[in-house]
Amino acid sequence: MSDVTEATRESLARELGGKPQGKGIIDYITVLKPRETVLLAFIGVCSAIVAAQGHPALDVLALALATIALGSAGANALTNYLDRNVDARMKRTHLRALPAQRIVPAKRALVWSIFLIIAALGLAWYLDPLCFVFGLVGTIAASVFRKKVMCVIQGGIAGCAPVLIGYVAVTHQLDITILFMCILIAVWIPLHVWSVMIANREDYLQAGVAYFPVTWKVRDAIKILMLLSVMLYAASIALWFYANLGWLYFAVANILGIVMVYADYRLLKSGLTRDAWKLYKLSAFPYLGLIFIAMCLNFWV
């Protein structure tokens, strides 16, 4: 829907005495993808705790949390704005605030996202110039080549931004630990994204989103997910080895790694969309959240 049409709808609503759409604060919150934002802010805070060996300065931790939360929320709102036309054609996403035209005109969401991003970048600069660079690069990466085959690469870069900001806010430098944390995220991103695409394959295709994995035979695409789950397991153990994390992290990484590989194996055997959806859900907080919690608990147990 063009901005002209959206503006016309708002004008007509006023002429008819109705309230223009998009005034509800809930819509402006949901456009930020709260669950995804919370997860990104959470792993960013955990990376700051890891960087400080379990004892970060509270003021630095609070600033890092605010920076990551605002930046992630703004980037999510921006991607929602950029994807609104495709989302409107998909059963899974057509009821979101922008494709359902509850925020009219859509540029209101764009302004909202830019405001949050600018605020986050300002805080990032205050924390460390490197934090600013990672925040800016992450935002750009999240915004370009939307709904294209390359988007998972940019998604990996964007997904690393929160942990990089949290870590560098404390250390003001890069080291082997943050390198392997980023490798973990970079492997996790395609597994997470592609599993939801396989779970909603027909929905993506009818919406015109035609690239891997939905353009491949389902079983062949699932084999790639299986490989990624093994790589994710290996990356989590490599992080333990090179970052000198303790026994608790080692135990949790093994349990979660085995669970993820098993979930993928089950999907490979069944080929069912419900198992792809379970893998997608499992890879979010149950996996990523718990493994970052284990990193932090390593310093407190």
Secondary structure, DSSP 8 states (H G I E B T S, - for coil): --HHHHHHHHHHHHHTT---TT--HHHHHHTT-HHHHHHHHHHHHHHHHHHTTT---HHHHHHHHHHHHHHHHHHHHHHHHHTHHHHTT-TTTTTSTTTTTSSSSTHHHHHHHHHHHHHHHHHHHHH-HHHHHHHHHHHHHHHSSTTSTTHHHHHHHHHHHHHHHHHHHHHSS--HHHHHHHHHHHHHHHHHHHHHHHHTHHHHHHTT---TTTTS-HHHHHHHHHHHHHHHHHHHHHHHHHHT--HHHHHHHHHHHHHHHHHHHHHHHH--HHHHHHHHHHIIIIIIIHHHHHHHHTTT-
